[in-house]
Amino acid sequence: MKTVIGLDIGSLATKCVVFDSDKGMLAYHILRSGHAFEESAKQAVSTALDKAGINKKDIAMTIATGYGRALVLATTMADAQVTEITCHAKGVNWVFPDAKTVIDIGGQDSKVIGIEKNGVVANFVMNDKCAAGTGRFLEVMAVALAVEIEDMGDLSLSSDYTVEVSSMCTVFAESEVISLFAKNHKKADIAAGIADSIARRITGLVGQVGLKEKVVMSGGVAKNKGVVHAIEKRIGTKLFIAKEPQIIGALGAAIVASSRVS
């Protein structure tokens, strides 16, 4: 029995998974990253270990991934770093062994990954040039709509009419939302338009990779039912989502760690 840790330090959230080579995932913890990635990582690891009933000295290896992985590696909190692409592919494969395409929307980027047997990456495309269509984009839009981000999905699904939000730039989209309010559009219809704008961008990425079913969505945005529905409608197939999609990257990092110590 070898116990390892997968640590995904994202721009918005830090996720930790404690994984055992025999028993699988023992525990996980998610918290807001904030501005001090090292402190967030320490807290996530400590809490996840407490949940698992495991002592830090019993951890055989820790692998970091995500936006802040290099920083955590530099502080010796992790033994190695692995790209998010590899980790999401491995994590999805562990939950859905027959998955062929992964759509991951994180805090600062979005990516579509084509995967083969055992979670091997076949190809991928990534948008990391701007925050459009990401978790950060949704946070800004939630403020513009004056709603809690957790409520945006249900709000958009209650829409009778999808208003077009044409601006993909976060700053311009925020201004566009304000102008849509001025034109008397309903909040739910604007929320539906925001979800559809994200779906349009993701559909373009899917087209570059090539759609192969089964399609799995990972990342925190997978919790937004409105965005999931909008993507399903545009790509014409069902999205499969893990019980906790936000930890898929950390899970994949833990799986990679487990393979290196077994």
Helices and strands as residue ranges (DSSP letters): E 3-9, E 13-20, E 24-32, H 37-52, G 56-58, E 59-65, H 69-74, E 80-81, H 84-95, E 101-105, E 110-115, G 117-119, E 121-127, H 135-145, G 149-151, H 152-157, H 170-182, H 187-209, E 215-218, G 220-223, H 225-235, E 239-240, G 245-247, H 248-261
